[in-house]
Amino acid sequence: MRLPRPLTATLCVVVAMVSLAGKPAHSQAMAGRDLGAYRIHVAYYRTPPGRQDDWLALFKKYHKPVMDLEIKEGLVISDTVYAPRYHEGENSWDFIIITVMPPQGQEPKIQLTRAQEIRKLFPDIKDYVRGERARWALTLACKENDLVKIDMTRDAPSVYSPLDFPAKK
């Protein structure tokens, strides 16, 4: 089967866009902007209408203990769940979780891997898997991103000018 030229060209463009979208493009503009800064991770979750409380219960039972253990170990400083005050059509999110971690290279030595933490917290691993499977079945969308704070106290704030490590006091 031979495709018409305009359709072939369109198909090539779509395939190229999909292949590029499959890999995260890390902009060099922000490279080095987070040196010595707390790392901020933001996750947005959307759930089926009327199922938010079910999702929260599963999150609290199966994911929060893992994060609480990582806070206790110093790997995470805080992990806070928020809900938007208002929902605005298709772009609304039911939960936003902001996780703050120590600056890169300043984390304590890892005592347990994530898998070891989970097995320690949930000896009945089959129950844990069922619970996480149920939570993810209630997750219609999840978008995650790391944030880099812009230092607005600089004479010329920039996302392009790299920063050096802060001077040690």
C-alpha positions in Angstrom: 0.0 0.0 0.0 1.4 3.3 -1.0 0.5 6.5 1.0 -0.1 9.8 -0.7 2.8 12.3 -0.3 1.0 14.8 2.0 -0.1 11.9 4.3 3.4 10.4 4.3 4.9 13.8 5.2 2.3 14.3 8.0 2.9 10.8 9.3 6.7 11.5 9.4 6.2 14.7 11.4 3.9 13.0 13.9 6.3 10.1 14.4 9.2 12.6 14.9 7.1 14.6 17.4 6.1 11.4 19.3 9.7 10.1 19.5 10.9 13.5 20.8 8.1 13.7 23.3 9.0 10.3 24.6 12.3 11.5 26.1 12.4 14.4 28.5 14.2 17.4 27.1 16.2 19.0 29.9 16.8 22.6 29.1 20.3 23.8 29.6 18.8 27.2 30.6 18.2 25.9 34.1 21.4 23.8 34.4 23.2 24.7 37.6 20.4 26.9 38.9 19.7 24.5 41.8 23.2 24.1 43.2 23.1 23.9 46.9 19.4 24.5 47.0 16.6 22.3 48.4 15.1 20.1 45.8 11.4 20.5 45.2 9.3 17.9 43.6 5.7 18.5 42.6 3.2 15.8 41.6 -0.3 16.5 40.4 -3.0 13.7 40.6 -6.4 13.6 39.0 -8.9 11.0 40.2 -12.4 9.9 39.0 -15.2 12.2 40.2 -16.4 11.3 43.6 -13.5 8.9 44.3 -11.1 11.4 45.9 -11.6 10.1 49.4 -11.0 6.5 48.2 -7.7 7.7 46.6 -6.7 9.6 49.8 -7.4 6.6 52.0 -5.2 4.4 49.8 -2.5 7.0 49.6 -2.5 7.4 53.4 -2.3 3.7 54.0 0.2 2.6 51.4 2.3 5.6 50.3 2.4 8.0 53.2 4.2 5.5 55.5 7.0 5.2 53.0 7.4 9.0 52.8 7.2 9.3 56.6 10.1 6.8 56.9 12.1 8.8 54.4 11.4 12.0 56.4 12.5 10.2 59.6 15.7 9.1 57.8 16.4 12.6 56.5 16.1 11.7 52.8 13.0 13.9 52.6 12.4 17.1 54.6 8.6 17.3 54.0 5.9 15.7 51.9 2.7 17.7 51.9 -0.6 16.9 50.1 -2.7 19.8 48.9 -6.1 20.0 47.1 -7.0 22.9 44.9 -9.6 25.3 46.3 -11.4 25.4 43.0 -11.7 23.0 40.1 -11.4 24.5 36.6 -12.6 22.2 33.9 -10.3 19.6 32.3 -7.1 21.1 33.7 -8.1 20.7 37.3 -6.2 18.4 39.6 -7.5 16.7 42.7 -4.3 16.6 44.6 -0.9 18.3 44.5 1.9 16.8 46.5 5.0 18.9 47.2 8.0 17.1 48.4 11.1 18.9 49.7 14.4 17.1 49.8 17.9 18.2 50.9 20.2 19.7 48.3 21.9 17.2 46.0 25.0 15.7 47.6 23.8 16.7 51.1 21.4 13.8 51.7 22.3 11.4 54.5 23.6 8.0 53.5 20.8 5.7 52.4 20.2 3.0 55.0 17.6 1.1 53.0 16.6 1.0 49.4 13.0 2.0 48.6 12.1 -1.7 48.1 13.6 -2.6 51.5 11.7 0.3 53.1 8.4 -1.0 51.6 9.1 -4.6 52.8 10.0 -3.3 56.2 6.7 -1.2 56.5 4.5 -3.8 54.8 5.4 -7.4 55.7 2.3 -8.5 53.8 3.7 -7.5 50.4 0.7 -8.9 48.6 -1.6 -6.5 50.5 0.8 -3.6 49.7 0.7 -4.5 46.0 -3.1 -4.7 46.0 -3.4 -1.3 47.7 -1.0 0.4 45.4 -2.7 -1.2 42.4 -6.0 0.1 43.6 -4.6 3.6 44.2 -3.2 3.7 40.7 -6.4 2.4 39.3 -8.1 5.5 40.8 -5.4 7.8 39.3 -6.6 9.1 36.0 -3.6 11.3 35.5 -0.3 12.0 37.2 2.1 14.7 36.2 5.3 15.2 38.1 8.0 17.9 37.8 10.9 19.3 39.8 11.0 23.0 40.5 14.1 25.3 40.6 13.8 28.4 42.7 14.8 31.6 40.9 16.9 33.9 43.1 15.1 37.2 42.8 17.6 39.0 45.1 20.2 38.9 42.4 20.9 42.1 40.5 19.8 40.4 37.3 17.7 37.3 37.9 18.2 34.9 35.0 17.3 31.4 34.0 20.2 31.4 31.6 23.2 32.5 33.8 24.6 29.4 35.6 25.1 29.7 39.4 28.1 28.5 41.3 27.9 26.7 44.6 27.1 29.1 47.4 30.2 30.1 49.4 30.6 28.1 52.6 30.3 30.1 55.8 
